[in-house]
Every structure is written in structure tokens, then in C-alpha cells.
Amino acid sequence: MASLHSFSLLLLICASILVVGSSNGDQHHLSWMPTAEAKSASCKGSIAECALAAGDDEEFDMDSEISRRILATTKYISYGALQRNTVPCSRRGASYYNCKPGAQANPYNRGCSAITRCRS
């Protein structure tokens, strides 16, 4: 009898929490999920443009050091790495540009111009 009484008390508490939560006028919308309100005022731009137009610009804040470091890194791949069904170089530690052992890492040589900022 005690377990039936405690179960009914727990059920009553859960039901009252559910009623109080659903009667709250404040609706919690997820900005990335389409709602009836979002469908009526849909954005025709990209996802980033729509997020910025909606005032949801938290994603684009760069307040952390790690975010700045990730964006500051520059990693390039060669055109050979973009070719279909090829492995750029199977030798560990070898250059992607020249797969021979002891080969130069970047065999390309640009001339001196304003864009390369070289001092001649």
C-alpha cells in the first residue's frame, strides 16, 4: 500500500510539473529547426546570412584564443592530392610535391613580385 501511495504521489508531482511547464507563455524555439513562425518569415539567403539576420550571431563570435589559432593556421594541399584515386606520397615524412627520399619540400620557385613580398 505504501508503494502505491508513493507512486501516485510521484505521478501527481510529475503531472503538476508538466501542467505548469506547458502553461508557461514563453516558448522556447530552436533557431535551427523550422517552426511555423520561421516558415512564414523564411530567409532566402545562406544559413549564415539567415542566422545573422535573425540576430543569432553567437556562432560567429571569435572570443576565444583557440578559435583565432585555428583560423590563423594555413594548410595547403597540392593539386596532386586532389586527383581521384591517387595517394600523394606513401612514404612517411616525404614531401607531397616530390615523393623521392631527401627531395626538396617545395620545389616551386616564384619570381620576385609585389604579391610575394620578397626583397631583392
VENBEL-V774441 format. One record per pair of residues at least 6 apart in sequence whose C-alpha atoms are under 8 Angstrom apart, sorted by the first residue. I is the first residue (numbers start at 1). J is the second residue. D is the distance in whole Angstrom. If there is no record, write none. Layout:
# VENBEL-V774441
I:J:D
I:J:D
This chain:
# VENBEL-V774441
29:35:8
31:56:8
43:50:6
44:50:8
51:57:6
62:68:7
78:96:7
78:97:7
80:86:8
80:88:6
80:97:8
81:87:7
81:88:5
81:96:8
88:96:6
88:97:8
88:99:8
89:95:7
89:96:6
89:99:6
90:99:8
91:99:7
94:100:7
94:101:7
94:102:8
94:103:8
94:105:8
95:103:7
95:104:7
95:105:5
95:106:8
96:105:8
97:105:7
97:106:6
97:107:7
98:104:7
98:105:7
98:106:8
98:107:8
110:116:8
112:118:6
112:119:8
112:120:7
